[in-house]
Amino acid sequence: MSVKPQTPEVLGAHHVAYRCRNAEETRAFYEDVLGLPLAHVVRDTAGKTPFLHLFFKLNDGNFIAFFDVGETAQDATWRPKDGIRDYHYAMEVEDLDALNDFMERLTAADVPVFGPVDHGFVHSIYFWDPNGVALEFTCRDARYDEILANEGKAARDMVRQWTEDQHASQ
């Protein structure tokens, strides 16, 4: 009988990367509006497709990153993504005061903001960056741990029931 080696532990997210249409526009939004420092840049002009890869540092040491691939990002074909229910990047803030501060900051920068939304265990606001990437700021509800502990017990049953309901409706 062979013994499987133990699966290495995933430590957490390091970065999520998206495309951007303009490195400076993206830098200005993330640094000047959201206050995330530009911590690192990778520039590759030697390969077949030159690019600039920007890394903005979050307070937990992780990053949100962007690739500017120059002329491949034409304004005529660049469209916002399909919305917050498809894919988005959520960043955690300390509390409701911080969430409201960001809502005011985004509104002052003429960035449309949706929310705040009370999801029960978290409260969130949603907005788009200049590249059409859907973003979320979220903060934990005061009962976050209690809610997750209670709902975690029923999570698999909820998924099973959802799947059964979806198959039944087809």
Protein Blocks (a to p, Z undefined) as FASTA:
>chain_A
ZZdddddddfbdfbdcdddfbfklmmmmmmmmnopacfbdcddfkbmbdcdddddddfko
pacddddehjmlcfklmccdebjklpccddddfblmlmmmmmmmmmmnopaceddddehj
accdddddfkopacddddddfklmmmmmmmmmmmmmmmmmmmmmmmmmZZ
